[in-house]
C-alpha cells in the first residue's frame, strides 16, 4: 500500500526531485526572474529538441506545445503568464532525462539571478 501511494504525484514535476526543486525555486522567484528564466528555458528546450533531432524546426516544437495547451486550465501558478505557461508546458513534454538536464540548468539560472540581485544591492 505504501509503495502504491509513493508512485502517485500531485504535480507532473514532482516525479523527479531535481525537476521538482528547480520548479519550486522558480515558483518562489519574483515575476521578473520567472519571465527571464521562462524565456531562457524556451531557448534551451528548443536547442535540446533540435540537437536530439526530435523536431526539425522551431515551428514543429511550437505546434507540439500548442496542441497540448488547455485554454480553460488556469489554476496553476505558471498559468497566469503565457510565456511562463509555454516554458512549463515545453518542459513537461520533454523526455524525463531531458527534463533533468534542463532542470539543473534552470536551477543554476535562478541561483545566478539571485546572486546578481544580491550583488546589486551591495
matplotlib code that plots the C-alpha trace (Angstrom):
import matplotlib.pyplot as plt

x = [0.0, 2.8, 4.6, 1.4, 1.0, 4.5, 4.0, 1.3, 2.2, 0.0, 2.0, 3.9, 7.2, 7.2, 8.1, 11.8, 13.3, 15.7, 12.9, 10.6, 13.2, 14.0, 10.3, 9.6, 12.6, 11.3, 7.8, 9.1, 11.1, 9.9, 7.9, 10.7, 13.0, 10.3, 9.9, 13.6, 14.0, 11.0, 12.4, 15.8, 14.0, 12.2, 15.5, 17.2, 14.4, 14.3, 18.1, 17.9, 15.0, 16.7, 20.0, 18.3, 16.6, 13.2, 12.0, 13.3, 12.2, 11.1, 7.6, 7.3, 8.1, 5.7, 2.9, 3.6, 3.4, 0.3, -1.6, -1.3, -2.5, -5.9, -7.1, -9.5, -6.8, -5.7, -5.4, -1.6, 0.8, 2.5, -0.8, -1.1, 1.6, 1.6, 5.5, 5.8, 3.0, 4.6, 8.0, 6.5, 4.4, 7.5, 9.4, 6.5, 6.5, 10.3, 11.5, 12.4, 16.2, 16.0, 13.8, 16.5, 19.2, 17.1, 16.0, 19.7, 20.3, 17.1, 18.1, 21.5, 19.9, 17.7, 20.7, 22.8, 19.9, 19.6, 23.4, 23.3, 20.4, 22.3, 25.4, 23.4, 22.0, 25.5]
y = [0.0, 2.4, 1.8, 2.4, 5.8, 6.9, 6.3, 8.9, 12.6, 15.6, 17.6, 16.4, 17.8, 16.0, 12.7, 13.8, 15.5, 17.6, 18.9, 19.4, 21.5, 23.6, 24.3, 25.2, 27.5, 29.2, 29.4, 31.3, 33.8, 37.3, 37.9, 39.4, 36.5, 34.0, 35.6, 35.8, 32.2, 31.1, 32.8, 31.1, 27.8, 28.0, 28.7, 25.8, 23.3, 24.3, 23.8, 20.4, 19.2, 20.3, 18.7, 15.4, 15.6, 15.2, 18.1, 19.6, 23.2, 25.6, 25.6, 21.9, 22.4, 25.3, 23.2, 20.3, 22.6, 24.4, 21.1, 20.3, 23.6, 23.6, 27.3, 26.6, 25.4, 28.5, 27.1, 26.5, 29.2, 29.3, 29.6, 33.3, 34.3, 32.9, 32.9, 31.0, 28.7, 27.9, 27.2, 24.9, 23.1, 22.6, 21.3, 19.0, 17.5, 16.8, 13.3, 12.6, 12.6, 15.9, 17.4, 16.6, 18.2, 21.3, 21.5, 21.7, 24.5, 26.2, 25.9, 27.4, 30.3, 31.1, 30.9, 33.1, 35.6, 35.7, 36.2, 39.0, 40.7, 40.4, 41.9, 44.8, 45.6, 45.9]
z = [0.0, 0.9, -2.4, -4.3, -2.6, -3.4, -7.1, -7.3, -7.7, -7.4, -10.0, -13.1, -11.9, -8.6, -10.2, -10.2, -7.2, -9.3, -11.5, -8.5, -6.7, -9.7, -10.4, -6.8, -6.8, -9.9, -8.4, -5.4, -7.5, -8.3, -11.5, -13.4, -12.7, -13.6, -17.1, -17.7, -16.7, -18.8, -21.9, -21.3, -20.7, -24.0, -25.8, -24.0, -24.7, -28.4, -28.6, -26.9, -29.1, -32.3, -31.2, -30.3, -33.8, -32.2, -34.3, -37.5, -36.9, -34.2, -35.7, -35.1, -31.4, -31.1, -32.7, -30.4, -27.3, -28.7, -29.2, -25.5, -24.1, -22.5, -22.6, -19.7, -17.3, -15.4, -11.8, -11.7, -10.6, -14.0, -16.0, -15.2, -17.7, -21.3, -21.5, -18.2, -19.2, -22.6, -20.9, -18.3, -21.0, -23.1, -20.1, -19.1, -22.6, -22.7, -22.1, -18.4, -19.0, -20.9, -18.1, -15.5, -17.6, -18.2, -14.6, -13.5, -16.0, -14.8, -11.1, -12.0, -13.8, -10.8, -8.3, -10.6, -10.8, -7.0, -6.7, -9.2, -7.4, -4.1, -5.6, -7.0, -3.5, -2.0]

ax = plt.figure().add_subplot(projection="3d")
ax.plot(x, y, z, "-o")
ax.set_aspect("equal")
plt.show()
